Amino acid sequence: MFSSQILVFVLATSALLHPAQSFAPPSLLSASSKASSLVLNGKKSKRKGGGGGYSGGGKKGGGQQPRQEKQSVQDQRFDAATRQFMFTLSGLSKMLPDKSKKILDNIHLSFYPGAKIGIVGLNGSGKSTLLKIMAGVDTEYDGLARPLPGASIGYLAQEPVLEFPTVQENIDEAMKSSQAVLDEYNEKSMKLADPDITDDEMTQIMEDIEKLNDQIEAGDMWELDRVVSRAMDSLRVPPGDALVENLSGGEKRRTALCRLLLENHDMLLLDEPTNHLDAESIQWLETYLDKFKGTVVCITHDRYFLNNCAGWILELDRGKGYPHEGNYETFLDMKNKRLEEEKKAETAAAKAVANELEWIRTNPKAKGNKSKARLNRYDELLLAAAPTELRNAGQIYIPPGPRLGNEVIEVTNLKKSFGDRLLIDDLSFSLPPAGIVGVVGPNGAGKSTLIKMLTGLEEPDSGTIKVGDTVKMVSVGQERMDELDSSKTVFDEISEGLDEIELGTSSIMSRAYLSWFGFKGQSQQSKVGNLSGGERNRAQLAKLMKAGGNLIILDEPSNDLDVEVLRSLEEGLLNFAGSAFVVSHDRYMLDRLCTHILACEGDSKWHYFPGNYAEYEEDRMKRLGESSIKRITYAPLVNS
């Protein structure tokens, strides 16, 4: 979607010493170019307050302008050469606080205004740290991080802070500058009616009004209320009078994201913006960023989002930055070639990349047929799911449970209310052996409530849920987070202190198993009680996936997983000899895995569709003819 001729990686000191050479044009850069280890700015010094926020005169962006130091001739040439860029990183390095690991290692990166950059890499590779440095939040680093002077930079953290007590007050804060422009326009317009105004004053006011009018039209300010309402609806922001102290983590993130987009920054730094958004809200955000004329640097695990929104992919790996020109599909292709060149094509990780690349290149109809074909391969999956040795496996393996009978789960005339809302009304469906059902719908539609009924944690108001006699269910969701022992290390909690973990009829070294879920090296010795929410989710996933069920229920599994672990999980589910329910907003995962879609379509009505998400969306448009995004509505609650 976006022009990719906007990213420059500095590869040699000479590019700065000789202005005539300047920086190599992006089209001449190798997709697998490594950042140079040369120091571009003389001897490196620890910078305090050197974050990439905003300079004096720019809008608030969560940072501050780096301290200006006495410049040599080389420094002055550096400034002249980089003045055109929206942001410049030079010799950027960052150590962990305990000095045990360098997470960013001498990164050189410059990009022009309008760049759209997606950042990928394993958990712990420094993605969030890089954004914090650019936002001016983290100021303890070596090297240079400098924005374009006067640029306004907005930053969405993983756990944003809302300063005001209600949702509406936080949203209104974003509109202050726009409202000030409108107020000034109205004030000057009223002055034109002053009978005592001089010709010179009239001329000056008319010039001012013309400039203000240009600002208003560029910022779509004439219909400010409509713009705010549309953004709040599209991102499923809670009602304006809702108290921030009562909001969930997801509701706070959606409110913070809405506020950030309405602030009209020159550059957006987004850390996992699609978390806690439903599929339709993500599509709206993609459209917004497509039309956004500013710069975007985004960390996300959502691969369709990367495919649709990125002109460059920056992969962080062991401290280094690898630029890939193009979107996610192009990145996969180049990474596949790089792994082949490095003689790693036979590793499980490389094969997973190759499998995903093959799938993404398949035409939409063939993708749907491939998903449906799974239903006829249950016996084949069962036979293939018993490897005798897993010691060298490099991706997630899900051990099968007992052989499924013909009945897995059958739901008939299900009805469920919550308070005065009817969430589910007269829902019926049947899950076949080897079927993978994607559960989708807006936030608050009742997806998690449905899962709780399927797992027996809640009772329906009416209707029946019949679970087959052969079913052994494994559920991974928020309601089971308290099953982790906070006093134990990650290794002991998941492996039970054993060197090997039994997976069905096979075994694997415990440390290797933990690495499948992103726990490597010292992180395996971290106390569970010290883990972040995302890390706890991964630990819970690792603990329960080794149990060996034949029906797996996953509630938002893609949240907090990096692309590598997510790809490995998908491979595990594709080869899993059993059935699954997957509650997810990740359209890529839903397309790649699902044989059926169970969707809430509003007014407490649900639709069960045979096919993947893309096929369901096509069918929904034909049936409902509705593409606009609306808040979830509920049917009136009636006594049954």
matplotlib code that plots the C-alpha trace (Angstrom):
import matplotlib.pyplot as plt

x = [0.0, 2.7, 5.8, 8.8, 11.4, 11.6, 14.0, 17.7, 20.1, 23.5, 26.2, 29.5, 31.1, 32.0, 28.3, 28.5, 32.0, 31.3, 28.0, 28.2, 27.7, 25.2, 23.2, 22.7, 19.2, 16.9, 16.6, 20.4, 20.2, 20.3, 17.3, 19.5, 21.9, 23.4, 23.9, 27.5, 29.6, 31.4, 30.9, 29.6, 29.8, 33.3, 33.6, 30.3, 29.0, 26.1, 23.3, 20.9, 17.6, 18.5, 15.2, 13.5, 10.4, 9.7, 11.5, 10.5, 7.5, 6.3, 3.2, 3.5, 4.7, 6.0, 9.6, 12.1, 14.7, 18.1, 20.7, 22.8, 26.6, 29.5, 29.9, 33.0, 33.1, 32.1, 29.1, 28.0, 28.1, 26.2, 23.5, 23.3, 23.0, 20.3, 18.2, 15.9, 15.0, 12.0, 14.2, 17.8, 19.4, 23.2, 25.3, 22.3, 23.1, 21.3, 22.3, 20.0, 20.1, 22.2, 24.6, 24.1, 22.9, 23.1, 19.6, 20.4, 23.8, 25.0, 21.9, 22.0, 18.7, 17.2, 13.9, 12.0, 8.6, 5.8, 7.7, 5.5, 7.8, 6.8, 9.1, 9.3, 11.5, 11.4, 10.1, 13.0, 14.7, 14.4, 11.3, 9.6, 12.9, 13.6, 10.2, 10.7, 14.0, 12.4, 9.6, 12.0, 10.7, 14.0, 17.0, 19.7, 21.5, 24.6, 24.6, 22.2, 18.4, 17.1, 13.8, 13.3, 13.3, 9.8, 8.2, 5.2, 5.6, 2.8, 3.5, 1.2, 2.7, 1.7, 0.2, -0.8, -1.7, -4.9, -4.6, -8.3, -11.1, -13.5, -13.1, -14.6, -12.2, -9.3, -10.6, -11.4, -7.8, -6.7, -8.9, -7.7, -5.4, -8.0, -10.7, -8.3, -7.9, -11.7, -12.1, -9.5, -11.2, -14.5, -13.0, -11.3, -14.4, -16.4, -13.8, -14.7, -18.1, -16.4, -17.4, -14.3, -11.8, -9.1, -8.2, -4.8, -6.4, -9.0, -6.2, -4.3, -7.4, -8.3, -4.8, -5.0, -8.5, -7.1, -4.3, -6.6, -9.0, -6.2, -5.4, -9.0, -9.5, -6.3, -7.2, -10.9, -11.9, -15.1, -16.9, -14.9, -17.7, -18.4, -14.7, -14.5, -17.7, -16.5, -13.2, -14.7, -17.2, -14.7, -12.3, -15.1, -14.1, -16.3, -19.0, -17.7, -19.0, -17.3, -14.8, -11.2, -10.7, -13.4, -12.0, -10.3, -6.8, -8.2, -10.6, -7.8, -5.7, -8.5, -9.2, -5.5, -5.2, -8.3, -6.9, -3.5, -5.0, -7.1, -4.0, -2.8, 0.9, 3.6, 4.8, 3.1, 5.0, 2.6, 3.4, 1.0, -1.9, -4.1, -4.2, -7.7, -9.2, -11.7, -11.2, -13.4, -11.7, -8.3, -9.5, -10.7, -7.2, -5.5, -7.6, -6.8, -3.1, -3.3, -4.6, -2.4, 0.2, 2.6, 5.2, 4.3, 6.7, 4.7, 5.3, 2.7, 2.2, -0.8, 0.6, -2.3, -1.8, 1.9, 1.0, -1.4, 0.4, 4.1, 6.5, 9.5, 9.9, 12.7, 13.6, 15.5, 17.7, 20.4, 20.7, 21.1, 18.6, 17.8, 15.8, 13.5, 11.9, 8.2, 5.4, 5.2, 4.9, 8.1, 9.8, 9.0, 10.3, 13.6, 14.0, 13.4, 16.2, 18.5, 18.0, 18.8, 22.0, 22.9, 22.5, 19.6, 16.9, 16.5, 15.8, 12.2, 12.0, 13.1, 10.5, 7.8, 8.8, 8.7, 5.3, 3.8, 5.2, 3.7, 0.3, 0.4, 1.0, -1.9, -5.0, -8.0, -10.2, -7.4, -6.7, -10.4, -10.3, -7.1, -8.8, -11.8, -9.6, -8.4, -11.8, -11.1, -7.6, -8.3, -6.9, -3.9, -3.2, -3.6, -1.1, 1.4, 1.1, 3.3, 6.9, 9.3, 11.9, 11.4, 14.8, 15.7, 12.3, 12.3, 8.6, 5.5, 4.3, 0.9, 0.5, -2.8, -5.3, -7.6, -9.1, -12.2, -15.5, -18.0, -19.5, -17.2, -19.4, -23.1, -24.8, -28.6, -30.8, -28.4, -29.4, -27.4, -27.9, -25.6, -27.3, -30.0, -28.3, -29.1, -25.7, -26.6, -30.0, -30.9, -27.5, -27.0, -23.9, -21.9, -18.1, -16.8, -13.6, -10.5, -12.6, -11.1, -13.6, -12.7, -14.9, -15.2, -17.2, -16.9, -15.6, -18.4, -20.3, -20.1, -17.2, -15.5, -18.9, -19.5, -16.1, -16.9, -20.1, -18.3, -15.8, -18.5, -17.5, -20.9, -24.4, -26.6, -30.0, -31.5, -30.5, -28.0, -24.3, -23.4, -19.7, -18.7, -17.7, -14.2, -13.4, -10.5, -10.6, -7.7, -8.6, -6.2, -7.8, -7.8, -9.9, -7.1, -4.3, -4.5, -3.4, 0.2, 2.3, 3.9, 6.6, 8.1, 10.5, 9.1, 11.2, 9.9, 6.3, 6.2, 8.5, 7.7, 11.4, 12.1, 14.8, 12.5, 8.8, 6.5, 4.5, 2.1, 4.3, 7.4, 9.7, 11.7, 14.3, 12.4, 14.6, 13.9, 10.2, 10.2, 12.1, 9.2, 7.1, 9.8, 11.4, 15.1, 18.3, 18.0, 14.3, 13.5, 14.8, 12.5, 9.9, 6.4, 5.3, 7.7, 6.4, 4.5, 0.9, 2.0, 4.7, 2.2, 0.0, 2.8, 3.8, 0.1, 0.0, 3.2, 1.9, -1.4, -0.5, 1.6, -1.4, -2.4, -6.1, -8.0, -10.1, -8.1, -9.8, -7.7, -8.9, -7.0, -3.8, -2.1, -1.9, 1.6, 3.2, 5.8, 5.5, 8.0, 6.2, 2.8, 4.0, 5.2, 1.8, 0.0, 2.2, 1.4, -2.3, -2.3, -0.6, -2.7, -4.8, -7.8, -10.3, -10.1, -11.9, -9.9, -11.2, -9.2, -9.1, -6.1, -7.5, -4.3, -4.5, -8.2, -7.7, -4.8, -6.3, -10.1, -12.5, -15.4, -16.2, -18.7, -19.5, -21.6, -23.3, -25.1, -28.5, -27.4, -27.5, -24.7, -23.8, -22.0, -20.2, -18.2, -15.0, -12.2, -12.5, -12.0, -14.8, -17.0, -16.5, -17.4, -20.6, -21.5, -21.3, -23.6, -26.1, -26.1, -24.8, -23.3, -19.7, -19.9, -18.6, -21.1, -21.0, -22.2, -26.0, -28.0, -31.5, -33.9, -33.7, -36.9, -37.8, -37.5]
y = [0.0, 2.4, 3.6, 1.8, 4.4, 6.0, 3.9, 4.3, 2.1, 3.8, 1.3, 3.2, 6.2, 7.6, 8.2, 10.9, 12.3, 13.0, 15.0, 14.3, 10.6, 11.1, 8.0, 5.1, 5.3, 2.6, 0.8, 0.0, -1.6, -5.4, -6.8, -8.6, -5.8, -5.7, -2.5, -1.5, -1.9, 1.3, 4.3, 7.2, 9.9, 9.5, 8.0, 6.9, 8.4, 7.6, 10.0, 11.2, 12.6, 11.6, 10.1, 10.7, 12.7, 16.1, 19.4, 22.7, 24.1, 20.6, 18.9, 16.8, 13.3, 11.7, 12.6, 15.4, 16.7, 15.1, 17.3, 19.2, 18.8, 20.7, 19.6, 18.8, 19.4, 15.7, 16.2, 19.2, 17.2, 14.5, 17.0, 18.4, 14.9, 13.8, 16.9, 15.6, 12.5, 12.0, 10.1, 9.1, 6.4, 6.3, 3.7, 2.9, 0.2, -0.8, -3.2, -4.9, -3.2, -6.0, -5.8, -9.5, -8.9, -6.3, -6.2, -3.5, -3.6, -0.6, 0.1, 2.7, 3.7, 6.8, 7.2, 9.9, 11.4, 9.1, 5.8, 2.9, 0.4, -2.9, -4.3, -8.0, -10.3, -12.8, -11.8, -10.1, -9.0, -5.3, -4.3, -2.4, -1.1, 0.5, 2.2, 3.5, 5.0, 6.7, 8.0, 9.4, 7.1, 5.2, 7.5, 5.1, 4.0, 4.5, 6.3, 8.8, 8.8, 12.0, 13.1, 15.7, 19.1, 20.2, 16.9, 15.8, 12.1, 10.0, 6.8, 3.9, 1.8, -1.7, -0.4, 3.2, 5.7, 7.6, 10.8, 11.9, 10.2, 9.5, 8.2, 11.4, 13.7, 11.7, 11.9, 15.6, 16.2, 15.0, 17.6, 20.6, 21.8, 21.3, 23.0, 25.9, 26.4, 26.4, 28.9, 31.2, 30.9, 31.9, 34.7, 36.3, 35.8, 37.8, 40.6, 41.1, 42.4, 45.2, 48.5, 50.2, 47.8, 49.4, 48.2, 46.9, 45.0, 43.6, 42.4, 40.8, 39.0, 37.7, 36.2, 34.7, 33.2, 31.7, 30.0, 28.7, 27.4, 25.4, 23.9, 23.1, 21.4, 19.5, 18.2, 17.5, 19.8, 21.2, 18.0, 17.4, 15.8, 13.4, 12.5, 11.8, 9.7, 7.7, 6.9, 5.9, 3.6, 2.1, 1.2, 0.1, 2.7, 2.5, 5.1, 8.6, 8.6, 5.4, 5.7, 4.9, 3.1, 0.6, -0.2, -3.4, -3.4, -3.8, -0.9, 1.3, 0.5, 1.2, 4.5, 5.4, 4.4, 6.5, 9.5, 9.1, 9.0, 12.1, 14.1, 14.3, 13.6, 13.6, 10.2, 7.3, 4.7, 1.8, -1.1, -4.0, -1.7, -4.6, -6.3, -6.2, -5.0, -7.2, -8.0, -5.2, -2.6, -3.8, -3.4, 0.1, 0.9, -0.5, 1.9, 4.8, 4.2, 3.7, 7.3, 8.7, 11.0, 10.8, 8.2, 4.9, 2.6, -0.4, -3.6, -6.2, -9.9, -9.4, -10.5, -9.3, -5.9, -6.0, -7.1, -4.2, -1.5, -1.9, -0.6, -2.0, -4.7, -4.3, -7.7, -7.5, -10.6, -10.9, -7.1, -6.5, -4.9, -6.5, -4.3, -6.0, -3.8, -4.6, -6.1, -9.3, -11.6, -10.1, -10.4, -14.1, -14.7, -12.9, -14.6, -18.0, -17.2, -16.0, -19.2, -21.2, -19.2, -19.8, -23.5, -23.6, -24.7, -28.1, -26.7, -26.9, -23.0, -22.7, -25.3, -23.4, -20.3, -22.2, -23.7, -20.3, -18.8, -21.6, -21.0, -17.2, -17.5, -19.9, -18.3, -17.6, -20.4, -23.0, -21.8, -22.5, -25.9, -26.8, -26.0, -28.1, -31.0, -31.3, -32.7, -35.8, -36.3, -37.1, -40.7, -39.5, -36.8, -39.4, -41.7, -38.9, -37.5, -40.0, -39.2, -41.4, -38.7, -35.0, -33.9, -32.1, -30.6, -26.8, -26.0, -26.6, -30.2, -30.8, -34.4, -36.1, -37.4, -40.4, -41.1, -38.9, -40.5, -39.1, -36.8, -34.0, -31.1, -30.5, -27.3, -27.0, -23.9, -22.3, -19.1, -17.0, -13.6, -11.4, -8.9, -7.2, -8.2, -11.2, -12.3, -15.6, -16.4, -19.8, -21.0, -24.4, -26.0, -29.3, -29.7, -32.6, -34.6, -32.6, -29.5, -26.1, -23.4, -19.8, -17.8, -14.1, -11.1, -7.6, -7.1, -7.7, -10.0, -13.0, -15.0, -15.7, -16.4, -19.0, -20.6, -20.8, -22.6, -25.1, -25.8, -26.1, -23.0, -21.4, -22.8, -21.7, -20.1, -22.7, -25.2, -28.0, -28.6, -32.2, -33.2, -36.6, -39.5, -39.6, -35.9, -34.9, -31.1, -28.7, -25.1, -22.2, -18.9, -16.0, -17.8, -20.3, -17.8, -18.4, -22.1, -20.9, -21.0, -17.5, -18.8, -21.2, -20.6, -20.9, -24.0, -25.8, -24.7, -26.1, -29.0, -29.9, -29.9, -32.8, -32.7, -34.3, -33.7, -36.5, -35.5, -38.3, -41.4, -39.2, -37.0, -33.8, -32.0, -29.6, -26.7, -27.3, -27.5, -24.1, -22.5, -23.3, -20.8, -18.1, -18.9, -19.3, -19.0, -17.2, -16.4, -20.1, -19.3, -16.2, -16.4, -16.8, -14.0, -11.6, -12.3, -9.8, -10.5, -11.6, -13.9, -15.5, -16.2, -18.0, -19.9, -21.0, -22.0, -24.1, -25.8, -26.8, -27.7, -30.7, -32.3, -34.3, -33.5, -34.1, -30.9, -27.7, -24.4, -21.3, -17.8, -15.1, -17.2, -14.7, -11.9, -11.6, -14.1, -12.9, -13.9, -16.8, -18.5, -17.8, -19.4, -22.4, -22.7, -22.6, -25.4, -27.4, -26.9, -27.8, -31.1, -31.7, -34.9, -33.4, -30.6, -27.0, -23.8, -20.7, -17.3, -14.8, -11.4, -12.6, -12.9, -14.5, -17.3, -17.7, -18.1, -20.5, -22.8, -22.8, -25.2, -23.3, -19.8, -19.1, -15.4, -13.0, -10.8, -8.4, -8.5, -11.6, -13.6, -16.0, -17.6, -20.9, -21.1, -23.9, -22.3, -19.9, -16.3, -14.8, -17.1, -16.1, -12.4, -12.9, -14.8, -12.2, -9.4, -11.3, -12.1, -8.8, -6.3, -4.4, -3.3, -0.4, -0.9, -0.4, -0.9, -4.3, -4.3, -6.7, -8.0, -7.0, -9.5, -11.5, -14.2, -17.7]
z = [0.0, 1.0, -0.9, 0.4, -0.9, 2.5, 4.7, 4.9, 6.8, 7.3, 6.4, 6.5, 8.1, 4.6, 3.9, 6.4, 5.8, 2.1, 1.6, -2.1, -1.4, 1.4, 2.1, -0.3, -1.9, -0.5, -3.8, -3.6, -0.2, 0.1, 1.9, 4.3, 4.9, 8.4, 10.4, 10.5, 13.6, 12.9, 15.3, 13.3, 15.9, 17.4, 20.9, 22.2, 25.4, 27.7, 26.8, 29.5, 28.3, 24.8, 23.8, 20.5, 21.7, 20.4, 20.2, 21.5, 19.5, 18.6, 20.0, 23.1, 22.2, 25.4, 25.0, 24.9, 22.4, 22.9, 24.6, 22.1, 22.5, 21.1, 17.5, 15.5, 11.8, 11.3, 13.7, 11.7, 8.5, 10.2, 11.2, 7.7, 6.2, 8.6, 8.8, 6.0, 8.0, 10.3, 12.7, 12.9, 15.0, 15.0, 16.8, 19.1, 21.7, 24.8, 27.6, 30.1, 33.5, 34.9, 32.0, 31.2, 27.6, 24.8, 23.4, 20.8, 19.2, 17.2, 15.1, 12.4, 11.0, 9.3, 7.5, 5.7, 6.7, 5.6, 6.3, 7.4, 9.2, 10.9, 13.6, 14.2, 16.3, 19.1, 22.5, 24.3, 21.1, 21.9, 19.9, 22.7, 24.0, 20.6, 20.6, 24.1, 23.1, 20.1, 22.3, 24.8, 27.6, 27.9, 28.0, 29.2, 26.0, 24.0, 20.6, 19.1, 18.8, 17.3, 15.7, 13.1, 15.0, 15.7, 14.9, 17.0, 18.1, 19.6, 21.5, 22.4, 25.1, 25.9, 29.2, 28.5, 31.2, 31.1, 33.2, 33.5, 35.5, 32.6, 29.0, 27.5, 29.4, 28.0, 24.5, 24.8, 25.8, 22.4, 20.7, 22.6, 19.8, 17.1, 19.2, 19.8, 16.0, 15.5, 18.4, 16.8, 13.4, 14.9, 16.9, 13.9, 11.8, 14.3, 14.1, 10.5, 11.6, 13.6, 11.9, 13.2, 11.6, 9.4, 5.9, 7.1, 10.0, 7.6, 5.3, 8.1, 9.5, 6.1, 5.7, 9.2, 8.4, 5.2, 7.0, 9.7, 7.1, 5.5, 8.9, 9.5, 6.2, 6.4, 9.9, 9.0, 11.8, 10.5, 11.7, 14.8, 16.8, 13.9, 13.6, 17.4, 17.4, 14.4, 15.9, 19.3, 17.6, 15.2, 18.0, 20.4, 23.0, 26.2, 26.7, 27.4, 31.0, 31.9, 34.8, 33.9, 37.2, 36.2, 32.7, 31.8, 30.4, 26.8, 27.3, 28.5, 25.5, 23.0, 24.7, 24.6, 20.9, 20.0, 21.9, 20.1, 16.6, 17.3, 18.4, 14.8, 15.3, 12.6, 13.7, 15.5, 17.6, 18.2, 20.4, 19.6, 18.6, 17.5, 20.9, 22.3, 19.0, 17.2, 13.5, 12.2, 14.4, 13.1, 9.5, 10.3, 11.8, 8.7, 6.6, 8.9, 8.7, 4.9, 4.6, 7.3, 5.8, 8.7, 9.7, 11.5, 13.4, 14.6, 16.6, 15.9, 15.6, 13.2, 9.9, 7.7, 9.4, 8.5, 5.0, 4.5, 6.4, 6.0, 3.3, 5.2, 7.8, 10.4, 12.0, 15.3, 15.9, 18.6, 18.8, 15.1, 12.7, 9.4, 6.9, 4.4, 1.8, 1.3, 3.4, 5.4, 2.4, 0.9, 4.3, 4.5, 1.0, 1.8, 5.2, 3.5, 1.1, 3.9, 5.9, 2.7, 2.2, 5.9, 5.4, 7.9, 5.5, 7.2, 10.6, 11.9, 12.1, 8.5, 7.4, 9.3, 7.4, 4.1, 4.9, 5.8, 2.6, 0.6, 2.2, 1.8, -1.9, -2.3, -3.9, -1.6, -2.9, -2.6, 1.0, 1.9, 0.3, 2.1, 5.5, 4.6, 3.5, 7.1, 8.0, 5.8, 7.2, 10.8, 10.6, 8.7, 11.4, 14.1, 12.6, 11.9, 15.4, 17.2, 16.5, 18.5, 19.2, 19.7, 21.0, 17.9, 17.2, 16.8, 16.8, 19.0, 19.0, 20.5, 21.7, 20.8, 23.3, 22.9, 19.5, 19.0, 18.2, 15.8, 18.5, 19.7, 20.8, 19.8, 20.9, 20.6, 21.1, 23.4, 25.2, 27.6, 29.3, 31.3, 33.5, 31.4, 28.1, 26.0, 24.6, 22.8, 21.5, 20.0, 19.0, 17.5, 15.9, 15.8, 15.8, 13.8, 14.5, 13.3, 13.0, 14.0, 14.8, 14.9, 17.3, 16.3, 17.1, 18.6, 22.1, 24.6, 22.3, 24.6, 23.1, 26.5, 28.0, 25.3, 26.1, 29.8, 29.0, 26.7, 29.5, 32.2, 34.1, 33.4, 32.8, 29.9, 30.6, 28.3, 25.6, 25.7, 25.3, 24.7, 24.9, 23.4, 25.6, 24.0, 24.4, 26.6, 26.8, 27.4, 27.8, 27.8, 28.8, 31.3, 33.8, 34.4, 35.1, 38.8, 38.2, 37.9, 41.1, 41.5, 43.9, 41.3, 38.5, 34.9, 34.5, 37.6, 37.0, 33.5, 33.7, 37.4, 37.9, 35.5, 32.8, 30.3, 29.5, 28.3, 25.3, 24.5, 23.6, 23.2, 25.3, 24.9, 27.0, 29.2, 28.3, 24.6, 25.2, 27.1, 24.2, 21.9, 23.8, 23.9, 27.2, 26.5, 28.6, 31.9, 31.4, 32.3, 35.8, 36.2, 39.0, 37.7, 40.1, 38.3, 34.8, 32.8, 31.8, 28.3, 29.8, 32.1, 29.2, 27.4, 30.6, 30.9, 27.3, 27.7, 30.8, 29.5, 25.9, 27.1, 28.8, 25.8, 25.1, 21.8, 22.1, 22.6, 23.5, 23.1, 24.2, 22.2, 21.9, 19.5, 22.2, 23.6, 21.2, 18.8, 15.1, 15.4, 18.3, 16.7, 13.5, 15.5, 17.3, 14.0, 12.7, 15.9, 15.5, 11.7, 12.6, 15.7, 15.7, 17.3, 17.3, 18.5, 19.3, 18.8, 20.0, 18.1, 16.3, 14.2, 10.7, 9.4, 12.0, 11.4, 7.6, 8.0, 10.6, 10.6, 9.0, 10.5, 11.8, 14.6, 14.5, 16.6, 14.0, 16.4, 18.2, 20.1, 16.8, 15.9, 12.6, 12.1, 8.8, 7.1, 5.9, 7.0, 7.9, 4.4, 3.1, 6.0, 5.4, 1.7, 2.7, 5.4, 2.9, 0.5, 3.3, 5.2, 2.7, 5.6, 5.7, 8.2, 11.7, 14.5, 18.3, 19.4, 20.0, 22.0, 21.6, 24.5, 27.3, 27.5, 30.0, 28.4]

ax = plt.figure().add_subplot(projection="3d")
ax.plot(x, y, z, "-o")
ax.set_aspect("equal")
plt.show()
